[in-house]
Amino acid sequence: MRKLHFFVLLFGMLSTAGSAIPAHYLAAPLNGGDEVPVRDTKATGNANFKLSSDGLSLEFKLIVANIDY
């Protein structure tokens, strides 16, 4: 469900493209409890997004920990 909320927020940010608004920031915590189906894992992370004020570019940073192959 959290992924759905994330994409709704991201879509909302992108739909404001072209308006004179400041850059938008969004941070999304990542963990196995947010997966579908839920996964028992020690892996965690954080995704940070920044939409430019003109809506033409999106920067992101993905930080992860405890990822095993």
C-alpha positions as CSV (number, residue, x, y, z in Angstrom):
1,M,0.0,0.0,0.0
2,R,2.9,2.3,0.7
3,K,4.2,1.9,-2.8
4,L,0.8,3.0,-4.1
5,H,0.9,6.1,-1.9
6,F,4.4,6.9,-3.2
7,F,3.4,6.7,-6.8
8,V,0.3,8.8,-6.2
9,L,2.5,11.5,-4.6
10,L,5.0,11.2,-7.4
11,F,2.3,11.5,-10.0
12,G,0.9,14.6,-8.2
13,M,4.3,16.2,-8.3
14,L,4.8,15.5,-12.0
15,S,1.3,16.7,-12.9
16,T,2.3,20.2,-11.7
17,A,5.0,20.5,-14.4
18,G,5.1,23.9,-16.0
19,S,3.8,25.9,-13.0
20,A,6.0,28.4,-11.2
21,I,6.5,26.4,-8.1
22,P,9.7,25.6,-6.1
23,A,11.4,22.2,-6.4
24,H,9.6,19.4,-4.7
25,Y,11.2,16.8,-2.4
26,L,10.0,13.4,-1.5
27,A,11.6,10.7,0.7
28,A,10.4,7.1,0.8
29,P,11.6,4.6,3.4
30,L,12.2,1.1,2.0
31,N,11.8,-2.2,3.9
32,G,10.4,-5.7,3.5
33,G,7.2,-4.8,5.3
34,D,6.3,-2.6,2.3
35,E,6.7,-5.4,-0.3
36,V,3.8,-7.3,-1.8
37,P,3.8,-9.9,-0.5
38,V,5.5,-8.9,2.8
39,R,9.1,-10.2,3.0
40,D,11.0,-11.0,6.1
41,T,14.4,-9.3,5.4
42,K,16.9,-7.2,7.2
43,A,17.4,-5.1,4.0
44,T,16.4,-1.4,4.4
45,G,16.8,1.7,2.4
46,N,15.7,5.2,1.6
47,A,14.8,6.7,-1.8
48,N,15.0,10.5,-2.1
49,F,13.5,12.4,-5.0
50,K,13.7,16.0,-6.1
51,L,11.5,17.3,-8.9
52,S,12.8,20.5,-10.5
53,S,10.7,23.6,-10.3
54,D,10.0,23.5,-14.0
55,G,9.0,19.9,-13.8
56,L,11.4,18.8,-16.5
57,S,13.9,16.8,-14.4
58,L,13.8,14.4,-11.5
59,E,16.9,13.7,-9.4
60,F,17.0,10.7,-7.1
61,K,19.3,9.1,-4.6
62,L,18.9,5.5,-3.5
63,I,20.5,4.4,-0.2
64,V,20.4,0.7,0.8
65,A,21.8,-1.5,3.6
66,N,21.9,-5.2,4.3
67,I,21.4,-6.3,0.7
68,D,22.5,-9.9,0.2
69,Y,22.6,-11.7,-3.1
